[in-house]
């Protein structure tokens, strides 16, 4: 459960969000839906494979992502934003 997101323009109104996430892990990229495979391949190759080790950075939350990407949203950029492959330090 959490508060309204700022972009919802619900400030001062009663209520809250109920968030429910589910996911699954697969070792075969080929079994994904073709639309999802295209999206990952063309815009988000960083997410094609899980990191081999824990990355040396803070864990992202919906609020940190909101802060990072809100200006792009206001500019009308296409979402999800591109996520190219980058070399990041890790905790081995």
Rosetta constraint file for C-alpha pairs under 8 A:
AtomPair CA 1 CA 16 HARMONIC 6.81 0.50
AtomPair CA 1 CA 17 HARMONIC 5.50 0.50
AtomPair CA 1 CA 18 HARMONIC 4.57 0.50
AtomPair CA 1 CA 19 HARMONIC 5.93 0.50
AtomPair CA 2 CA 16 HARMONIC 5.78 0.50
AtomPair CA 2 CA 17 HARMONIC 5.18 0.50
AtomPair CA 2 CA 18 HARMONIC 6.66 0.50
AtomPair CA 2 CA 19 HARMONIC 7.68 0.50
AtomPair CA 3 CA 15 HARMONIC 7.74 0.50
AtomPair CA 3 CA 16 HARMONIC 4.92 0.50
AtomPair CA 3 CA 17 HARMONIC 5.93 0.50
AtomPair CA 4 CA 8 HARMONIC 6.65 0.50
AtomPair CA 4 CA 10 HARMONIC 6.41 0.50
AtomPair CA 4 CA 11 HARMONIC 7.33 0.50
AtomPair CA 4 CA 15 HARMONIC 7.71 0.50
AtomPair CA 4 CA 16 HARMONIC 5.65 0.50
AtomPair CA 4 CA 17 HARMONIC 6.09 0.50
AtomPair CA 5 CA 9 HARMONIC 7.69 0.50
AtomPair CA 5 CA 10 HARMONIC 7.89 0.50
AtomPair CA 6 CA 10 HARMONIC 7.35 0.50
AtomPair CA 6 CA 11 HARMONIC 7.40 0.50
AtomPair CA 28 CA 32 HARMONIC 7.81 0.50
AtomPair CA 29 CA 37 HARMONIC 7.45 0.50
AtomPair CA 29 CA 48 HARMONIC 7.41 0.50
AtomPair CA 30 CA 37 HARMONIC 7.82 0.50
AtomPair CA 32 CA 36 HARMONIC 6.57 0.50
AtomPair CA 32 CA 37 HARMONIC 6.18 0.50
AtomPair CA 33 CA 37 HARMONIC 6.25 0.50
AtomPair CA 34 CA 38 HARMONIC 6.13 0.50
AtomPair CA 35 CA 39 HARMONIC 6.26 0.50
AtomPair CA 36 CA 40 HARMONIC 6.16 0.50
AtomPair CA 37 CA 41 HARMONIC 6.00 0.50
AtomPair CA 38 CA 42 HARMONIC 5.91 0.50
AtomPair CA 39 CA 43 HARMONIC 5.60 0.50
AtomPair CA 39 CA 44 HARMONIC 6.61 0.50
AtomPair CA 40 CA 44 HARMONIC 4.41 0.50
AtomPair CA 40 CA 45 HARMONIC 5.31 0.50
AtomPair CA 40 CA 46 HARMONIC 7.95 0.50
AtomPair CA 40 CA 47 HARMONIC 6.65 0.50
AtomPair CA 40 CA 48 HARMONIC 6.37 0.50
AtomPair CA 41 CA 45 HARMONIC 5.16 0.50
AtomPair CA 41 CA 48 HARMONIC 7.30 0.50
AtomPair CA 43 CA 80 HARMONIC 7.86 0.50
AtomPair CA 43 CA 81 HARMONIC 7.29 0.50
AtomPair CA 43 CA 82 HARMONIC 4.65 0.50
AtomPair CA 43 CA 83 HARMONIC 6.23 0.50
AtomPair CA 43 CA 84 HARMONIC 7.21 0.50
AtomPair CA 44 CA 48 HARMONIC 7.45 0.50
AtomPair CA 44 CA 81 HARMONIC 7.85 0.50
AtomPair CA 44 CA 82 HARMONIC 5.31 0.50
AtomPair CA 44 CA 83 HARMONIC 4.33 0.50
AtomPair CA 44 CA 84 HARMONIC 5.83 0.50
AtomPair CA 44 CA 85 HARMONIC 7.97 0.50
AtomPair CA 45 CA 83 HARMONIC 6.36 0.50
AtomPair CA 45 CA 84 HARMONIC 5.59 0.50
AtomPair CA 45 CA 85 HARMONIC 5.98 0.50
AtomPair CA 46 CA 83 HARMONIC 5.60 0.50
AtomPair CA 46 CA 84 HARMONIC 5.31 0.50
AtomPair CA 46 CA 85 HARMONIC 4.47 0.50
AtomPair CA 46 CA 86 HARMONIC 7.26 0.50
AtomPair CA 47 CA 83 HARMONIC 7.62 0.50
AtomPair CA 51 CA 55 HARMONIC 7.56 0.50
AtomPair CA 53 CA 90 HARMONIC 6.30 0.50
AtomPair CA 53 CA 91 HARMONIC 6.48 0.50
AtomPair CA 53 CA 92 HARMONIC 5.90 0.50
AtomPair CA 54 CA 90 HARMONIC 5.61 0.50
AtomPair CA 54 CA 91 HARMONIC 5.41 0.50
AtomPair CA 54 CA 92 HARMONIC 6.92 0.50
AtomPair CA 55 CA 88 HARMONIC 6.84 0.50
AtomPair CA 55 CA 89 HARMONIC 6.20 0.50
AtomPair CA 55 CA 90 HARMONIC 4.13 0.50
AtomPair CA 55 CA 91 HARMONIC 5.97 0.50
AtomPair CA 56 CA 88 HARMONIC 7.59 0.50
AtomPair CA 56 CA 89 HARMONIC 5.73 0.50
AtomPair CA 56 CA 90 HARMONIC 4.61 0.50
AtomPair CA 56 CA 91 HARMONIC 5.73 0.50
AtomPair CA 60 CA 64 HARMONIC 5.89 0.50
AtomPair CA 60 CA 65 HARMONIC 6.63 0.50
AtomPair CA 61 CA 65 HARMONIC 6.21 0.50
AtomPair CA 62 CA 66 HARMONIC 6.01 0.50
AtomPair CA 63 CA 67 HARMONIC 6.21 0.50
AtomPair CA 64 CA 68 HARMONIC 6.13 0.50
AtomPair CA 65 CA 69 HARMONIC 5.93 0.50
AtomPair CA 66 CA 70 HARMONIC 5.47 0.50
AtomPair CA 69 CA 73 HARMONIC 6.38 0.50
AtomPair CA 70 CA 74 HARMONIC 6.27 0.50
AtomPair CA 71 CA 75 HARMONIC 6.26 0.50
AtomPair CA 72 CA 76 HARMONIC 6.38 0.50
AtomPair CA 72 CA 77 HARMONIC 5.49 0.50
AtomPair CA 73 CA 77 HARMONIC 5.77 0.50
AtomPair CA 73 CA 78 HARMONIC 7.92 0.50
AtomPair CA 77 CA 81 HARMONIC 7.55 0.50
